[in-house]
Amino acid sequence: MKILKLLFKYGQLNTSDVAHKLGINYKLTMEHLELLEKECIIQHRVSGRIRFFRFANTLKAQATMKLLEEWEKK
C-alpha cells in the first residue's frame, strides 16, 4: 500500500527512489514492485539501466487509484 501511495503521489518513480522513500532495501522493494506488476496494477518502462514504475492502464489499476484518491480525501 505504501508503494501504491508513493506512485499515486509522484506519478512514477524508479526502484531506488521507492526504496529510499520507504527506508527498505532495493531487493525487497523490487520484489514488491514485481508483484504489483504481475497483478497488472503497475507497469515499468526502462531508460538505460533504470526501471521507472507507474500505474498501469488497466481496470484494476484505475480502481486502485480511485481507492487511493478517496482514502486521501479523509
C-alpha positions in Angstrom: 0.0 0.0 0.0 2.9 2.4 0.8 4.3 1.8 -2.7 1.0 2.5 -4.3 0.6 5.7 -2.3 4.0 6.9 -3.4 3.2 6.2 -7.1 -0.1 7.9 -6.7 1.6 11.0 -5.2 4.6 11.2 -7.6 3.3 9.6 -10.8 6.3 7.5 -11.4 9.5 6.5 -9.5 12.4 4.3 -10.0 13.2 1.4 -7.7 15.9 3.2 -5.8 13.6 6.2 -5.1 10.9 3.9 -3.8 13.4 2.1 -1.6 14.8 5.3 -0.2 11.4 6.9 0.5 10.2 3.8 2.3 13.5 3.1 4.1 13.7 -0.5 2.8 16.4 -2.3 0.8 16.5 -2.4 -3.0 15.9 -6.2 -3.3 12.8 -6.2 -1.1 11.5 -3.1 -3.0 12.0 -4.9 -6.3 10.1 -8.0 -5.1 7.1 -5.8 -4.1 7.2 -3.9 -7.4 7.4 -7.1 -9.4 4.4 -8.5 -7.5 2.3 -5.4 -8.2 3.4 -5.5 -11.8 2.4 -9.2 -12.1 -1.1 -8.2 -10.8 -1.3 -5.6 -13.6 -1.6 -2.7 -11.1 1.7 -1.0 -12.1 3.9 -1.2 -15.2 7.5 -0.2 -15.9 9.5 1.5 -18.6 13.2 1.3 -19.0 15.5 4.2 -19.5 19.1 2.9 -19.8 19.6 0.7 -16.8 16.8 2.4 -14.7 13.3 1.0 -14.4 10.6 3.5 -13.8 7.3 2.3 -12.3 3.9 3.9 -12.6 0.3 2.8 -12.6 -0.8 0.6 -15.5 -3.6 1.5 -17.8 -5.9 -1.4 -16.5 -9.2 -1.5 -14.8 -7.5 -2.9 -11.7 -5.0 0.0 -11.6 -7.8 2.5 -12.2 -9.8 1.0 -9.3 -6.8 1.1 -7.1 -6.1 4.8 -7.9 -9.8 5.6 -7.2 -9.5 3.9 -3.8 -6.3 5.9 -3.0 -8.0 9.1 -4.1 -10.9 8.5 -1.8 -8.5 7.5 1.0 -6.5 10.7 0.7 -9.7 12.8 1.0 -10.3 11.5 4.5 
